[in-house]
């Protein structure tokens, strides 16, 4: 019998404001993870990435292995079994910091060495976001960005945890949102973790 690999969660914090509602919601959800699950939290604003340059059709079309913040983030992404994008809803999608992080994936897929695309197939994508609206459907583009990214790389899909929150800490006053957060990672530590290419019925999408 094969022993399942230990789970390791990377929480990528993409807000321009520290300790915002999305982060508070993610930390509440993470508190319910089994103690055996490793957690690493990286705030993108503390590790700014350089501007991404598309060189796919220039010269060899290959990228050099990144160093600095880009190298650290790539290695952290590769080491995790689960990737949680924590971003408030900015103009109907992820924050600029998260978008730049995802842009760099295009380069990480295109240089000699371990194949980033193959490594990502073994991982599961999750999302956590707070939004300032009564209409949860406004977050559909954000969900699409994360879901389509996961599908492109044949990652598992955990779903997106949504809650309404405007002023700092507001989401922590919503008992229903906190209850959803406590149940969001419920599959982790069981045999029900979403496999790569999981169908829509495996999606965990909760609204306000």
N, C-alpha and C positions, 0 to 999 in steps of 0.2 A: 504494500500500500504506500502510495506516494504522499509524503507530508507536504501540505500546502505551504507556499512561501509566506513568510511573515509580511504583514501589511505595513506600509509606511506611507503616511499622508503628508503631502506638501501643500500647504495653504499659501496661495499667492495673493497677497493683499494689494489691490489696485486702486484704492481710494486716494484722492488728493488730500484727505483729512484723516489724521490718525484717530483710532478709537471711534470710528463712525458706526452707524447702524448696521451696515453690512458686516463689518468685522465683529461687532457685538453678537450678531446673529450666528456667525460662523463659530465663534468661541463657545457659544451656548450649545450648538450642535456638536462640536468637537468634544465637549465635556462628557458626552454620552458614549464616546468610543471606548472599546475595551482597553484596559491598561496595557495589554500586549501590543497595541497598535502604536507605532512610533509616529510622532508629529513633528513637523518642522514648519515654522512660520517665517515667510520672507515678505517684507514690505518693499514693493518696487520703488517707492519714492526714496527709500534709503539706499538703494543700489541702482541708480539711474543707468539706463542702457544708452549706448550711442545710437545715432540715427541709423536706421537700416538702409542699406544700399543694395539694390537688386542688380546682381552681376551675372544672372543666369545666361545671358546672351552676349557676354563680354569675355573674350579670351577663351579659357577653358570652361568657363561657367561654374567653376568650383570655388568654394570659400575656404579661407584659412581657419584653422581651429581657433575659436575665440578665447580671449584671455580676460582678465579683469572681471567686471560685473557680469558680462555676458557669459564668460567661461564658468563662473560660479553658478549662475542660474541654469545653464545647460546641464551641468553636472548634477545639481539638485533635482532637476526635472527627470534626468535619466535614472537617478537612484530611487525615486519614489514609485510605489505601486499605484498610488491614487493621487490625482491632481485636482485640487479644489480651487477654482477661480473665484475669488471674493471681490466683487466689484459692485458699487452702486450703479444704478441705471443713469447713465449720462447720455443725453440726446438719443435715447431709445436703444442704446447698446452698451458695450463695455467701455471702461474708461480709456483714455489715451495711453496710459501706462500699460494696461493689459493688452491693448491692440498692438503696441510696439513689441511687447514680449512675444506675442503670437507671430508678428512679422518676422522676428528673428528665427523662429522655427524653420522658416523657408531656407535660411542659410545653414542652419544646423543639419538639415537633411542633405546638404550638398557639399560635403568635404570628405576626404579619405578618412578611414577609421571606422569604429563601430557604427552600424547603421541606425540612425536615430528613428527612422520610420519603423524598422523592425522592433526596436525596443518599445516604442509607444504602443504597439499592438497588445502588449501584455498589461497595459495600465487601464484605469477607469477614470473618466472625466466626471467631475461634479461642478456645480455652481451655487453660489450664495449671493443674493442681491437684495438690497432694499431700494424701494422706489417711492417717490413722492407723488402719488396719484391714487385716485379711487378705482382706476381701471388697470387691473393686472395685465390685460392683453397688451398694454404698451411695452411690456418687457419681452414680447415675442421676438423682436429682432435680436436681443441679447441671447435669448435661449437658442435661437437659430444659429448664431455665431458659434456658440460652444458645441451645440449638437452636431452641426455640419463639420466642425473641426475634428470632433471625435470620430465621426463616420469616415471622414477622409483618411484618417490614420488607422482606421479599424480598431479604435479603442472601445472599451466598454463604456456604457453611458449610465451614470448614476442618477442624473436629473438635476433640477435647479430648485433650491429652496428660496421662496419669495416671501417678502413681508413688507408692509407699508411703514415708512419712517422718514421724517423730515428733519426735525431738530435732533441734535445728538442725544442718544439714549432713549429716544421715543420708542424704539422697537422693544425695549426691555419692559415697557409698561403694557404690552399686548400679550396677555396670557395665552391666547390662542396661537400666536406666532411662536411663543416659547415652547408650547406643547409640540408644535410641528417640528421645531428645531430639535427637540429631544428625541424625536422618532426618525429624523432624516437619515441617519446612518444606521438604521436598525438592522440592515442586512449584513453589515460588517461584523465579522466574527462568526458568521454562520456559513452554510453551504449555498447561500442564495445571492452571493455577490454577482453583479451584472457581468456577463461575459462579453468579450469583444463582439461587436455587431449585434448587441442585444436589441430585441424588438421593442416597439413602442410600448407594449404593455408592461415592460420592466421600468419604464420611466417613473421617477418620483417627482412630480411637479405639484407644488402646493401654493395656493394663493392666499390672499388676505381673508 
